[in-house]
Amino acid sequence: QIQLVESGGGLVQPGGSLRLSCAASGGIVSIYHNKWYRQAPGKEREFVAGISWGGGSTNYADSVKGRFTISRDSAKNTVYLQMNSLKPEDTAVYYCNAVRNVVEYWGQGTQVTVSS
């Protein structure tokens, strides 16, 4: 089964940028719907961005639209989340998700902290 490992999180100042990576193994990431979720302390996990299998259509939560971009590199079997104009409210653990035939797979998460 596919395994997902996130990286690229860290501490960044408001207005800064980060790029998260989700490296897949044990499966071809592009045959899955790929998504990013996040969970802030004391809050439920929420959808951030998604990219469909194959065709590459994308969708975003309203809170990140215009600031975040999801993409996929099939050659590297990796999904990315480019995050620009970061705000303190973007602080959360970010999780990579892959879905195929209603079965979901999750990574372990990577912490993003936006603070001055």
N, C-alpha and C positions, 0 to 999 in steps of 0.2 A: 504494500500500500504506500501511497505517497506520504512523504514526510516533509515538513516545512520548518525552516529555521530563519527567524527574523534577525536583522542586524541594522545598525545605523542610527539607533536612538542615542540620546544624550541630552545635555543641557545647552540651551540656546537662548539668546536674548530675544525679547519681543521684536518682531519685524524680521527676524532671521529666517534661515532656511535649513532644512535637513532633507536627506533622501534615505528613506527606509528601503531595505532589500528583503526579499523573501526567497531564499534559495530552496528549490525543491529537489528531492531525491526519491528514487523508488517509483517514479512515475513521470509522465510528460505533463508539465503544468498547463500547457495550452489546450489540453482536452477538457480542462475543468473551467467552471466559472470561478474566477479568482476575485477575492474581496479583501478589503481591509476593514477592521473594526477597531474600536478603542473603548477603554473603560477607565474612567476617572475615579478617584477615591470616593466611595460612598454612592456611586452612581451605577446604573446598569450599563452593560456593554451595548454600544451603539454602532450602527453601520456608518462607515465613512465613505468608501468608494468601491466600485466594482467594475470588472471588465469581463465581457462574455467570452466563452471559449471560441477559438477559431477566428470569428469575425472581428473581435476587438472593439465592440461598442462599449461605451463606458457610461456610468452614472455616478452621481455624487450626492452626499447629504447637502442640504441647503447651507449648512453652517460652514462648509469648506469649499463650496463651488466658487471657481475663479481663483482659488489659492492653491489647491492640491491637484495633482495629476497622477493618475494611475497608468502604468504601462507594463508591458511584458516583453522580455527578450527570450524568444524561444530557443535561440542558440545557447544561451546561458541557463535556460530552464529556471528563470528568475522573474519575479514580479516586483515592481518598484512602486513606491509612493513618494513623489516629489512634493514637499511641503514648503510653500513660500509664505511670506507675510505672517509668520506664526504669531499667535496670540497666547496670553496666559491660559485662556480657557481651552487651548489645544493640549494642555498638559494631561497625559494619560499613558496607560500601557497600550501599545498598539499591537494588534494581532492580525496575522495573515490567515486567510481562510480559503479552502478550495472545496468546491461542491461538484459532485457528479452523481447522477442517478439518485438524488436525495440523500446521499451519504456525504457528511461533512468531515473535513480534516482541519486541524488547527495547529498553528505554531505555538511556541511557548511565550511569545510576547517580547516586546522591547520597550523600555521606558523612554518617554519623551517628556522633558520638563522645559517649559518656557517661562523664564524668569530673569529679571534684571538683578 
